[in-house]
Amino acid sequence: MVNLPTIITFSRILIILPFVMVAPSNPLLGGVLFSIAAITDLLDGYLARKTGQVTKLGILLDPIADKLLVISALIIFVDMETIPAWIAIVIIVREFLVTGLRLGALSKDIVIPAERGGKMKTTAQISSIIILFLDRTLIAVDFNALGLTLLWIAMILGIVSGYQYCVLFWKRI
């Protein structure tokens, strides 16, 4: 069933194309587009829970939209030589693994909700990506070290929470 939260989730997916096209040549605008998409992530989940419009389609699409957005940003950063490729690979592999586990569980009508560690990872990821896009764009301040530190934290939290998702998956299956 398509409802407002699901439409907002679709909008996050639609933002990815202009984001990918603009961000490498205009990091400030890329950061703005990424920030808008990140806000839609908060908004769709809030509206779905608040209005009782949580659907299987939304449960399926929301994490996929999140992963596509984050993966796009990481690939852009690797291409711009802002982050090492191996960090992006570790984060991307974790995202595919956890999304695969959650989709596999959902196919058996088992919902594996986002865990606290996963939410902390997402917060660190989004913060690091926004900071890395804003590096030297508004003012001549070097935010690169802060952005990379947050990305390292996101990667470590991702590995830990990924392990927790695996354990939870096998317990519920």
C-alpha positions as CSV (number, residue, x, y, z in Angstrom):
1,M,0.0,0.0,0.0
2,V,1.3,3.4,-1.0
3,N,1.0,6.1,1.6
4,L,2.7,9.4,2.5
5,P,5.6,7.8,4.4
6,T,6.2,5.5,1.4
7,I,6.1,8.4,-1.0
8,I,8.7,10.2,1.1
9,T,10.9,7.1,1.0
10,F,10.5,7.0,-2.8
11,S,11.5,10.7,-2.9
12,R,14.8,9.8,-1.1
13,I,15.5,7.3,-3.9
14,L,14.7,9.9,-6.5
15,I,17.1,12.4,-4.9
16,I,20.0,10.0,-5.5
17,L,20.4,10.6,-9.2
18,P,20.7,14.4,-9.0
19,F,22.9,13.9,-5.9
20,V,25.3,11.7,-7.8
21,M,25.4,14.0,-10.8
22,V,26.0,17.2,-8.8
23,A,28.1,16.2,-5.7
24,P,31.5,15.5,-7.3
25,S,31.6,19.0,-9.0
26,N,29.7,20.9,-6.3
27,P,30.3,19.3,-2.9
28,L,28.2,22.0,-1.1
29,L,25.1,21.3,-3.2
30,G,25.9,17.6,-2.8
31,G,25.9,18.0,0.9
32,V,22.6,19.9,0.8
33,L,21.0,17.2,-1.3
34,F,22.3,14.5,0.9
35,S,21.1,16.4,4.0
36,I,17.6,16.7,2.5
37,A,17.6,13.0,1.8
38,A,18.7,12.2,5.3
39,I,15.9,14.4,6.7
40,T,13.4,12.4,4.6
41,D,14.7,9.3,6.4
42,L,13.7,10.7,9.7
43,L,10.4,12.1,8.4
44,D,9.1,8.9,6.7
45,G,9.7,6.7,9.8
46,Y,8.2,9.3,12.2
47,L,5.1,9.7,10.0
48,A,4.7,6.0,9.5
49,R,4.8,5.3,13.3
50,K,2.8,8.4,14.3
51,T,-0.1,7.7,11.8
52,G,0.0,4.0,12.1
53,Q,1.0,3.6,8.4
54,V,3.8,1.2,8.8
55,T,3.7,-1.2,5.8
56,K,5.7,-4.1,4.6
57,L,6.6,-2.0,1.5
58,G,7.9,0.8,3.7
59,I,9.8,-1.7,5.9
60,L,11.4,-3.1,2.7
61,L,12.0,0.2,0.9
62,D,13.3,2.4,3.8
63,P,16.5,0.5,4.5
64,I,17.1,0.0,0.7
65,A,16.8,3.8,0.1
66,D,19.1,4.5,3.0
67,K,21.7,2.0,1.7
68,L,21.6,3.4,-1.8
69,L,22.1,6.9,-0.6
70,V,25.0,6.1,1.7
71,I,26.6,3.8,-0.9
72,S,26.3,6.5,-3.5
73,A,28.1,9.0,-1.2
74,L,30.8,6.6,-0.4
75,I,31.5,5.9,-4.0
76,I,31.6,9.6,-4.8
77,F,34.1,10.1,-1.9
78,V,36.3,7.2,-3.2
79,D,36.2,8.7,-6.7
80,M,37.1,12.1,-5.3
81,E,39.9,10.5,-3.3
82,T,38.4,11.8,-0.1
83,I,38.2,8.4,1.6
84,P,40.2,5.2,1.2
85,A,38.4,2.6,-1.0
86,W,38.8,-0.2,1.6
87,I,36.7,1.8,4.2
88,A,33.9,2.2,1.6
89,I,34.1,-1.5,0.8
90,V,33.9,-2.6,4.4
91,I,30.9,-0.3,5.0
92,I,29.2,-1.4,1.7
93,V,29.6,-5.1,2.4
94,R,28.2,-4.7,5.9
95,E,25.2,-2.8,4.4
96,F,24.5,-5.6,1.9
97,L,24.9,-8.3,4.5
98,V,22.5,-6.7,7.0
99,T,20.0,-5.7,4.3
100,G,20.1,-9.3,3.0
101,L,19.5,-10.7,6.4
102,R,16.6,-8.4,7.1
103,L,15.0,-9.1,3.7
104,G,15.4,-12.9,4.3
105,A,13.8,-12.6,7.7
106,L,11.0,-10.4,6.2
107,S,10.3,-13.1,3.6
108,K,9.5,-15.4,6.6
109,D,7.3,-12.7,8.2
110,I,10.0,-11.9,10.8
111,V,10.8,-8.3,11.2
112,I,14.3,-7.5,12.5
113,P,14.0,-3.9,13.6
114,A,16.9,-1.5,13.6
115,E,19.0,-2.0,16.7
116,R,20.6,0.7,18.8
117,G,24.0,0.0,17.4
118,G,22.7,0.2,13.8
119,K,21.0,3.6,14.6
120,M,24.3,4.9,16.1
121,K,26.1,3.7,13.0
122,T,23.7,5.5,10.8
123,T,24.0,8.7,12.8
124,A,27.8,8.5,12.6
125,Q,27.6,7.7,8.8
126,I,25.2,10.5,8.0
127,S,27.2,13.0,10.1
128,S,30.5,12.0,8.6
129,I,29.2,12.2,5.0
130,I,27.7,15.7,5.6
131,I,30.9,16.9,7.2
132,L,33.0,15.5,4.4
133,F,30.9,17.3,1.8
134,L,31.1,20.6,3.8
135,D,34.9,20.3,4.1
136,R,36.3,23.7,3.0
137,T,33.0,24.6,1.2
138,L,31.5,27.3,3.4
139,I,34.6,28.5,5.2
140,A,38.2,27.6,4.8
141,V,38.1,25.2,7.8
142,D,39.4,21.7,7.3
143,F,36.7,19.3,8.5
144,N,38.3,16.3,6.8
145,A,39.9,14.8,9.9
146,L,36.6,15.1,11.8
147,G,34.6,13.6,8.9
148,L,37.1,10.7,8.6
149,T,37.1,10.1,12.3
150,L,33.3,9.8,12.3
151,L,33.5,7.5,9.3
152,W,35.9,5.2,11.2
153,I,33.5,5.2,14.1
154,A,30.6,4.4,11.7
155,M,32.6,1.6,10.2
156,I,33.4,0.1,13.6
157,L,29.8,0.5,14.8
158,G,28.7,-1.1,11.6
159,I,30.9,-4.1,12.1
160,V,29.7,-4.6,15.7
161,S,26.0,-4.0,14.8
162,G,26.4,-6.2,11.7
163,Y,27.5,-9.0,14.0
164,Q,24.6,-8.4,16.3
165,Y,22.1,-8.5,13.4
166,C,23.6,-11.9,12.3
167,V,23.2,-13.3,15.8
168,L,19.6,-12.0,16.1
169,F,18.8,-13.3,12.6
170,W,20.0,-16.9,13.5
171,K,18.1,-16.8,16.8
172,R,14.8,-15.9,15.1
173,I,15.1,-18.2,12.1
